[in-house]
Amino acid sequence: MKALYFKEIRSFLGSIIGYIFILIYLISSGLFHWVISENTNLLEGTEADLIPFFNLSPVIFLILIPAITMRSISEERRTGTIELLFTRPISDLKILLAKYFASVTLLLVALIPTLIYYISMYSLSLESSAFDHGATITSYIGLFLLGSTFIAIGIFASSLTSSQIVAFILAMFLCWLFYDGFSLLGSFNLMGGFDSIVQYMGISYHYDGIKKGVIDTKNIIYFFSVIVLFIYAALTVVKSLKK
């Protein structure tokens, strides 16, 4: 598994794909938060905090993460190299986990430079003692978990087809559905008491809970449960390809 993990890392960083993901995320984030005069601009807020950054990043991830996961399995299926993977002395689960953790590593590499936002806003705050470090740190944890969940969804979508374009569109739709779709559906008050259950199924419900500065075990369990669910779903699809 370790060898396959490093192979996937090299495929990201040895080609332009990984760098494009990191650069587009950092450039788009930098423009919206420091240059463009909108409500996402950190310098134009009434308080020194990173709330606009944590609100916008999931929207950027909705597009970028499906773009890096769309080739994880679909490319293997298209080129036929997935048959070679099946012949290796490694389980199907470890193959998926190697691909998953490689993408998570790329996500982490993209997030680390944004810590400069944290340092900058803390330095710009008029009352540094009033800066909410706890909420900022937990929000970073929530954003990392959200991105990791999108990656699991993207790998599942990639396992369903040999077309990268179809995998991209499907992953983007599923990520949107779990991030905002359930919350939107629950807000219409169409199902009475079930509306709160539908909203609870959405990622944004749990992400917003973490952004408040409190690490609730229920939110952490939710993210890990969704990750496990989609990795298992991808594993089921991959196993069916052997038959």
N, C-alpha and C positions, 0 to 999 in steps of 0.2 A: 504493500500500500504506500509506503514511504517513497519508493521509486516512482510510482505513478503520480503521486502528489507533486513531486519535484518536476516531473515531466510536464504536468499541467501548468505549473508555475512558469517553467521555461517557455511554454507555448504562449503564455500571456505576455511575458516580459521579453521573450526572444522575437516577438513580432510586434506589429504596431497596435494590435488590439488592446492590450493592457494599457499602453500609454495613452491611447485615444480616450479610453474610459476615464482614466485619472485626469487628463487634461480638460476634457469637456466638462467633467463634474466641477473641477476647481475653477475653470474660467467662467462657466455659467453661474456658479455660486458667487464668485467674486464680483461679477458684473451686477447681479441682482442685489447683493448686499452692500456694495461699496461704491458703485458708480451710478447705476440707474436710479433716478429719483422716483421711487415708488414706496408703498408701505412695507416693502421688504428691505429697504435700505436701513442698515444698522445705525448709521450716523444721524438719521432723521427721526429716530424713535424718541419718545418722551423719557424712556428709561434705558439705562445701560444694561442690556441683556441680549441673549441670543435667541429669543423666541422666534423672530422672523426666519432665522437660519434653520431651526428645527421644524418650522412649519413648511418651508419650501423644499428642503432636502428630500422628503418622501416623494414629492411630485417629480423631482429630477430622477430619482431612483426608479420610478414607474417606467421610464423610458430607457435609461442606461443599463439597468441590471438585466432586463430581458435581452438587451443587445449583446451582453457578454455571455449569457447562459444559453442563447439560442443554438450555439454550435456544439455544446458539450456532449450531447448524445446524437443529435440529428446529423452532424457531420460524420460521426463514426458510422452511422447507418448508411449515409449516402455513399461514402467511399468504400464501405465494406470492411473497414478496419475493426469494427465491433466484433467480428468473428475472431480476429486475432486476440482481442481482449478476453474473449470467452475461453481461449485455449491457455491463457496464463494461469499459473498456480495461485490464483487470488480469487476470492469470492466476489459475486456480483455486488454485494453490499459494499465491500471495500473499494470496488471500482467507482461506485457512485459517491462514496464518502471522500475519496481522493479528489474527485472533480469538484465536489461541494466545498471542501475545505480550501482548495486552491482558489476558488472564486471568493470565498470569505476572506482569505488573505489579501486578495486584490482590493476588496472593499475596505479592509482595515488600512491598507497603504494609502487609499484615497482619502480616508477620514483624518489620518494623522496630521497632514498639513493644515487642516482647518482649525487646529488648536491655536493657531495664530489669531483667529477670531476671538477666542476665549481670552487670550493674553491682552489683545488690543482693547476689548470692551472693558476688561478689568482695569486697565491703565487709564481709560477715558472716563471711568465712573467718578463722579464728584465725591462720593462717599464710598471709598473702597471697602470699608467695613460692612456696608449694606449690600454689597454684591452677593447674589445668591449662588454660591459655589455648589451647594448641594443639588439644586435644581438643574444646574448646568451639567454637572457630572452624570446625574441620573438620566438626563435627556440624551447625552452621548451614548449611554448604555442602551437606552430605548431605540435610538436611531440605528445602532449597530445590530440590535436584535431584529428590527424591522427590515433592514437590508439583508440580513441572513435569512429571514423568512422569504423575502422576494427571491433570493437565490434558489432556495428549495423549490419554490413554485416554478421558477424558470427551468430548472433541471427536469422537473416532471413534464412540463410542456415540451421540452426538447426531446424527451424520450418517446413522445407520441407520434412523431413524424420525422421523415428524412429531409424535410424542407426547412431550412433555417428561417425563411420569411414567415412561414406558417407558425413555427415555434415562437418566433418573436411576437407576432400578433396575439397568439393564444396566451403567452406568458404575460403580456401587457394587460390583456383583458382580465385574467385571473388575479393578477396583482391589484388591479383597480377594484375588482369585485370584493376582494378580501380587505383592501385598505379602506375604501370609501363606499363601495356598493351596499354592503350590509347596513352601514350606519345611515345611508341615504334612504334605503328601503324602510328601515325602522322608524325614521322620522315622519313618515306619511301617516302614521297612526291608522293603519289599515287592518291590523290583526289584534287589536286590543292589547291584552296582557302579553302577547307574544312579541310585541314590538321591541321590548327591552331585551328579550332573548336574541332577537335578530341583530340588534345593535351590539350586543355582547360578543357576537361571532365575528365582528369586524376588527381588523387590526388597529384602526384609528382609536377605537374605544380604549384599548389597552395601552397604546402608545401615548395617548393624552394623559392617561393615569400616571404613567412613569414620568412624563414631563413636569408633573406637579412637584416633583422632588422627593417622592416616596416610592421605594422599591417594594411593591406589593407582591407577595409570593404568587398570587393568582395570575397576575400579569405575566410573570416570568414563566409559569407553567403553561400559560396560553401559547406564548411564542414557541417554546420548545415542543409543545404538542402539535402545532401546525407544521413546524419543521419536520418532525418525525412522520407526520401524516403524509406529507408530500414526498419525502424520501422513500417511504414505504410504498407509496403509489408508483413512484418511478421504478422502484425495485420490481414490483409486480409486472410492470410493462416490459422491463428488460428481460425478466425471466421468460415471459411469453414469447420473446423473439427467438429463444432457443428451440422452441417447439416446431 
